[in-house]
Amino acid sequence: MKILVVDDMTSMRHVMISMLRRLGFTDIDEATDGKRALELLDKKTYELVVSDLNMPHVDGLALLHEIRAKPPLKDIKILMVTCENGRDRVQQVLLQKVDGFVIKPFSLATLEKQLRKMKLLDAIE
C-alpha cells in the first residue's frame, strides 16, 4: 500500500511515518503541505493520504476537497490528523467525506484502531 503523509511540521511527519512503519507499512512518501501533496498525487498513485488539518498554502480541508473533486483521486482513503477538537471544525471535516479522523496527541494504538476501522490493516496482514 502506497501512503502519502502530509504535515507542515517535520517532527509530526516523522512520528506518523514511524508509527505507520511499526504497523507494517513500508511504501510511504511525505509532503510539507497540501500544495506539494497535490503535486505528488498528480504523479503517483496512493491508496491512503494521512494529512494534517492546519497547514500553510493548502490546508487539509482544501486538500480533502481537491482529492474528492478529481475523479482519478476521489476514492483514495483519507485520514485527517489535527490538534483541533472544536466540534464545528471537526463536523466540517467529517461532512467532506473524510475516511478517518485522529486528534493529536495520539498513540500508536489510536492510529491502529483508526486504520482498522478504515479496513486498511487487512492489506498488510
N, C-alpha and C positions, 0 to 999 in steps of 0.2 A: 504494500500500500504506500503510495506517494503522498507525503504530508507537507503542507506549507505552514510554517509558524510565522505570524505577523505581529510584531510588537516594536514600538519605538525604543524601548529600554533593553539594551543588550543583555543585562543580567536576567531579566524576565524571559527573554527568548532562550537563553542558555538553560535556565531552570526548567522551562517547558520541554525543551529538546531532551534534556537529561531524563526527565520523568517519562517521556514517550519512549526513549531507548530502554529504560528499565522495564517498561511494559512489553517490549519486544519489537517495537517499530524501529526500522533502520534507515529507510529512504526518506530523509527529512531535509527540506530546504528552509531558508529563513529570509524574511523581508523586514526592512526597517519601518515601513509604513504601508498604508493601503495603496498608494500610488505605485510603489515598487511591486507590491503583491499583484496588482493588475497587469503589470508588465510581464511578470513571471507566468501568470495564468494564461496570457496570450501565447506563450512559448511552450509551456509544458502542461501535461495533464496531471491533475491532482485528484485524489479521492476525498481528502479532508483538508480544510483550512481551519487553523486554530488562530483566532485573531483577537487582539486587544480591542476594546471598545473605543478608548480615548487615545487618539494619535494625531499628529500633525498631518497636514496636506489632505489626506483622505482618511477619515476615521473609520472605525469598524462598522458603523451603521451604513455609511456610504458604500463601503466595500461590499457589505452584505447585499445592499440594493443593486449594485452593479453586477454582482455574480448572479443574482436571481433574475436579472433583466436580460442576460445574454443566454440564448438557447444552448450553446455548447457547454456552458458552465452551470446552468441553473440547478442541476441535480447533485452538485458537489455538496458533501456534508460540511456544515459549518458549526464550529464550537466557539462561542463568544466568551471571552475572559475579561473580567473587569473588577475594579475595586469599588465601583459604584453600585450601591444597593438601593438606590431610590426607586420606589415602586413604579412611578410613571415611566422612568427611563428603561427599566427592565421590561415593562409591558410593551413599550415602543419597540424594543428589540425583538421580543417574542412574536409580536404581530408581523414582523418582517420575515417570518419563516426561518428562524434560526433553528438548527437541529439540537443544539445543546448549549448550556449556559453554566459558567462556573464563576463564583465570586472570590476574588483574592482577599486574603491569602487562602490557599487551598493545599490540601495534602495529596500525596500520590493516590491514596485510597479514594479521595473525592474525584480525582481525574479518572481513575479506573472505573468507578461507578458510572460516571457520565458517559464514558466511551462504551461501556457495556449496554447502557440504556440506548445508545445510538447504534448498537449492534456492530461495532467496529472491532472489538477484540476477537470476535469469531474469525475474522480474516487472518489472524496471525496464530491462532491456537490450533 
